[in-house]
Amino acid sequence: MKKKVEVFDYAGTICKALSRGVLLTTRSGDRVNTMTIGWGKIGVEWGKPVFVVYVRESRYTKQLLDEAGEFTVNVPLIGDNREILGYCGRKSGRDTDKIRDMGLTVVDSDVVSVPGIAQFPLTLECKVIYHQEQDIRQMPQGVIDKFYPLCEKTQAPDMHTAFYGEIVNAYLIEDN
């Protein structure tokens, strides 16, 4: 069961949760993946409510976002979710099914093809309306040094792409 909510009534809750971690869920075809994110922002762009997520170029989630252009943001409201967030932040969806591994319950969305996750009940359904690769030449050196060291494999920084998702639906997943 879902209870529709006004997303900006929960903006503070979402921003506080980001510092501990929330889940970003994607889907392309029959492949569903979730990953932990700690960076994001909620606001208004072009007169639309948006959630912006930052996904590194190397992530499996980036591939799925590029393919499907939709995502959900899944925010915990109660309980200790450190084990789930830790696992979903360390493991790659290329190698394992994190949703199955952690016993997460997917809930069909109303507008997008990407499910919500019952254990993270505050759900934002988003459609990508813009994306932009970060330009390392525009960043302060301290930010580069702290967040973008050279990858051993590529010998280049693993930069992020910012995906601007129009929030097309927001709700709380409730127990029946």
Salt bridges, closest charged atoms under 4 A:
GLU57 OE1 - LYS62 NZ 3.54
ASP66 OD2 - LYS62 NZ 2.61
GLU67 OE1 - ARG31 NH2 2.41
ASP80 OD2 - ARG82 NH2 2.79
ASP101 OD1 - ARG100 NH2 2.90
ASP110 OD1 - LYS2 NZ 2.78
ASP135 OD1 - ARG137 NE 2.92
GLU166 OE1 - LYS48 NZ 3.58
